[in-house]
Amino acid sequence: MGQQRGHRSRAAAASAAALMTLATACAGDGAAASDDPAAADPVGTVRAAPDSLVRAGSSRARTAMEMASGGTRVTVTGRGGYDFRRRVGRLDVALPQEPADTSGRRPPVTELLAGGDLYMKNRGAGVPADKWVHIETASLSDGNLVTGGATDPFAAAELLRGAGEVTYVERTRLDGVDVRHYRGVVDLARAARAASKEHRPALRTAVEKGFSKAGVPFDAYLDGRGRLREVRHRFRVADATVASTTSLYGYGAPVRVRLPAAGDIFTGKIAVR
């Protein structure tokens, strides 16, 4: 009997030791997570992301915009490149097929982004095929964060200058690249005040006229150099919800953008389609 009690005592001691070891290991894991440099200053890290793009110079870009209103959901995708130093870019934007259109796949809309200017080709009924449509983004109620079907990649990054309530989520991989995932909410007014002179007027318009809520939730993924690899914003416009995703890759890739001459810009009446 005494021998059995001895065995039970030693078993209980061993179990207690195992539990203490497990607890210590768990505490150690938590300490390691809190010591991760990526968690030290999430707000400052995210707000600095636009500056890292300027240092990088240029990149390739993919965009996706999903708009949901009632029971209708529409997705618009784009692909191209952006020069962050010159604040110019080009995207080929694929619009969804109109249900009544049986002529085949719609050709993509070519968009040239130049700070506060947007040039579009193959956009708008009645516009000749060789002409461009020119729009000042500050004239659009949402500052062209949504209207063009693709958020200007640098404007998407500049929204992060207004980041607040930022949480470091985890380290993960995105398109084969090690990244750090942050989540938070953008204060549009703060972003507009801190934006570059090229995008400040458009973002100010978005604050004053475009959005039903000033806070824009986001998820941002930064690589080891602080460069933005992907950012997802969720906008609320009137009765619609818009999820905009901008993915950046191929840093340093050359981006050639030639803005249209005055004679190439359509000056007639446009019916947007």
C-alpha positions in Angstrom: 0.0 0.0 0.0 2.8 2.4 0.9 4.6 1.4 -2.3 1.4 2.3 -4.3 1.2 5.7 -2.5 4.9 6.3 -3.4 4.2 5.5 -7.0 1.2 7.8 -7.0 3.2 10.6 -5.4 6.0 10.3 -7.9 3.5 10.2 -10.8 1.8 13.3 -9.4 5.1 15.1 -9.1 6.1 14.1 -12.6 2.7 15.4 -13.9 3.1 18.7 -12.0 6.6 19.1 -13.4 5.4 18.4 -16.9 2.6 21.0 -16.5 5.1 23.6 -15.1 7.4 22.9 -18.1 4.5 23.4 -20.5 3.4 26.6 -18.8 7.0 27.9 -18.9 7.2 27.0 -22.6 4.0 28.8 -23.3 5.0 31.9 -21.4 8.3 31.8 -23.3 6.4 31.7 -26.6 4.3 34.7 -25.6 7.4 36.6 -24.6 9.0 35.8 -28.0 5.9 37.1 -29.8 5.8 40.3 -27.8 9.5 40.8 -28.5 9.0 40.6 -32.3 10.4 43.9 -33.6 7.5 44.0 -36.1 5.1 44.5 -33.1 7.1 47.3 -31.5 5.5 50.3 -33.3 2.7 49.1 -35.6 1.2 52.6 -36.2 4.6 54.1 -37.1 5.5 51.2 -39.3 2.3 51.3 -41.3 2.3 55.1 -41.7 5.8 54.9 -43.1 4.9 52.4 -45.8 4.3 55.1 -48.5 7.8 56.5 -48.0 9.3 53.0 -48.5 7.6 52.9 -51.9 9.2 56.2 -53.0 12.6 54.7 -51.9 11.9 51.6 -54.0 11.2 53.7 -57.0 8.7 51.5 -59.0 6.9 48.2 -59.1 4.4 46.1 -60.9 0.8 46.3 -59.6 -2.4 44.2 -59.5 -5.7 45.6 -58.4 -9.1 44.1 -57.6 -12.2 46.0 -56.6 -15.4 44.1 -55.4 -18.5 46.2 -55.1 -21.6 44.8 -53.3 -25.0 46.5 -53.2 -28.1 44.6 -52.2 -27.8 41.2 -53.9 -25.5 42.4 -56.7 -21.8 41.8 -56.6 -19.4 43.1 -59.2 -15.6 42.6 -59.5 -13.2 44.7 -61.5 -9.5 43.8 -61.9 -6.5 45.7 -63.1 -2.9 45.1 -63.9 0.0 47.4 -64.7 2.9 49.3 -63.1 3.6 52.4 -61.0 6.5 54.9 -60.7 6.3 56.1 -57.1 8.8 58.8 -57.5 7.2 60.4 -60.5 3.7 59.6 -59.2 2.6 58.1 -62.5 1.2 54.7 -63.4 -0.6 52.7 -66.0 -3.3 50.0 -65.4 -5.3 47.9 -67.8 -8.7 47.5 -66.1 -11.0 44.7 -67.0 -14.7 45.6 -66.6 -17.4 43.0 -66.2 -19.5 42.1 -69.2 -22.9 43.9 -69.4 -25.7 41.3 -69.3 -27.3 42.7 -72.4 -24.0 42.9 -74.4 -23.6 39.9 -76.7 -20.8 41.3 -78.7 -18.1 39.4 -76.8 -15.6 40.2 -74.1 -15.3 43.9 -73.3 -11.8 45.4 -74.1 -9.9 46.6 -71.1 -10.0 50.3 -70.1 -6.5 51.8 -70.1 -6.0 54.1 -67.2 -3.1 56.5 -66.8 -2.6 57.8 -63.3 -0.7 61.0 -62.8 -1.2 62.4 -59.3 -4.3 64.4 -59.4 -5.1 63.5 -63.0 -6.8 60.4 -64.5 -6.7 59.6 -68.2 -8.9 56.8 -69.6 -9.1 55.2 -73.0 -12.0 53.0 -74.1 -14.1 54.5 -71.3 -17.3 56.4 -72.1 -19.9 56.0 -74.8 -19.4 58.3 -77.8 -15.7 58.7 -77.2 -13.6 57.9 -80.4 -11.3 54.9 -80.1 -8.2 57.1 -80.4 -9.1 59.6 -77.8 -8.6 59.8 -74.1 -10.9 61.0 -71.4 -9.3 63.4 -68.8 -10.7 63.7 -65.3 -9.3 65.7 -62.4 -9.6 63.3 -59.4 -10.4 66.1 -57.0 -13.6 66.6 -59.0 -14.8 63.1 -58.1 -16.8 62.8 -54.9 -14.7 59.8 -53.8 -11.4 61.3 -55.0 -11.1 58.4 -57.4 -10.5 55.9 -54.7 -13.4 53.9 -56.2 -14.8 55.5 -59.3 -12.2 54.4 -61.8 -12.6 50.7 -60.8 -9.0 50.7 -59.4 -7.5 52.6 -56.5 -4.4 54.5 -57.6 -1.6 52.4 -56.0 0.1 55.3 -54.4 -3.1 56.8 -53.2 -3.9 53.4 -51.6 -0.6 53.5 -49.8 -1.0 57.2 -48.8 -4.3 56.3 -47.0 -2.1 54.5 -44.5 -0.6 57.8 -43.4 -3.9 58.1 -41.5 -3.7 54.7 -39.9 -4.8 54.3 -36.3 -5.9 51.5 -34.0 -3.2 49.4 -35.7 -2.6 45.8 -34.5 0.3 43.6 -35.5 -1.3 40.3 -36.5 1.4 37.9 -37.6 4.3 37.0 -39.8 3.1 35.1 -42.9 3.9 34.6 -46.6 2.3 36.3 -49.5 3.1 35.3 -53.1 6.2 33.6 -51.9 7.5 36.6 -49.9 7.8 36.8 -46.1 5.6 39.6 -44.9 4.2 41.2 -41.7 0.5 41.5 -41.5 -1.1 44.6 -39.8 -4.7 45.5 -39.3 -6.3 48.8 -38.4 -8.5 51.7 -39.4 -7.7 54.7 -41.5 -8.8 58.1 -40.4 -9.4 59.7 -43.8 -9.1 63.3 -42.6 -5.7 62.5 -41.1 -4.6 60.8 -44.3 -5.7 63.8 -46.4 -3.7 66.2 -44.2 -0.5 64.0 -44.4 -0.8 63.0 -48.1 1.6 64.3 -50.8 0.6 67.4 -52.6 -0.4 65.3 -55.7 -3.1 63.3 -53.8 -4.1 65.7 -51.0 -6.9 67.5 -52.9 -8.5 64.3 -54.0 -8.4 62.8 -50.5 -9.8 65.9 -49.1 -12.7 65.7 -51.4 -13.2 62.1 -50.4 -13.4 63.1 -46.8 -15.9 65.9 -47.5 -18.2 64.3 -50.0 -17.4 60.7 -50.8 -17.8 58.4 -47.8 -20.6 57.7 -45.3 -18.0 56.8 -42.7 -14.7 58.5 -42.0 -13.0 55.3 -40.8 -11.8 52.9 -43.5 -10.7 49.4 -42.2 -7.6 47.9 -43.8 -5.2 45.0 -43.8 -1.6 45.8 -44.9 1.2 43.4 -45.6 4.8 44.7 -45.5 8.0 42.9 -46.4 11.3 43.0 -44.5 12.2 46.4 -46.0 8.9 48.0 -45.0 7.6 47.9 -48.6 4.0 47.4 -49.1 3.2 44.1 -50.7 -0.6 44.2 -50.4 -3.2 46.5 -48.9 -6.9 45.9 -48.6 -9.3 48.7 -47.9 -13.0 48.4 -47.2 -15.0 51.5 -48.2 -18.6 52.3 -47.5 -20.1 54.5 -50.4 -23.8 55.4 -50.1 -25.5 52.0 -49.9 -22.7 50.0 -51.3 -19.7 48.2 -49.8 -16.4 48.3 -51.8 -13.4 46.1 -51.1 -10.3 47.4 -52.8 -7.1 45.3 -53.0 -3.8 46.6 -54.3 -0.9 44.2 -54.7 2.6 45.3 -55.5 5.5 43.1 -56.7 8.5 43.2 -59.1 10.0 46.2 -57.3 12.4 48.2 -59.6 10.7 47.1 -62.8 10.7 49.9 -65.4 7.4 51.7 -65.8 6.9 53.8 -68.9 4.0 56.2 -69.0 3.4 58.7 -71.7 0.6 61.2 -70.9 -1.7 62.1 -73.8 -1.1 65.3 -75.8 -3.8 68.0 -75.7 -5.0 67.0 -79.1 -5.5 63.4 -78.0 -8.0 64.3 -75.3 -11.7 64.1 -76.0 -13.6 67.4 -75.3 -17.2 66.4 -76.2 -20.0 65.0 -74.0 -19.3 61.7 -72.3 -21.8 59.1 -71.3 -20.0 56.8 -68.9 -20.8 53.1 -69.5 
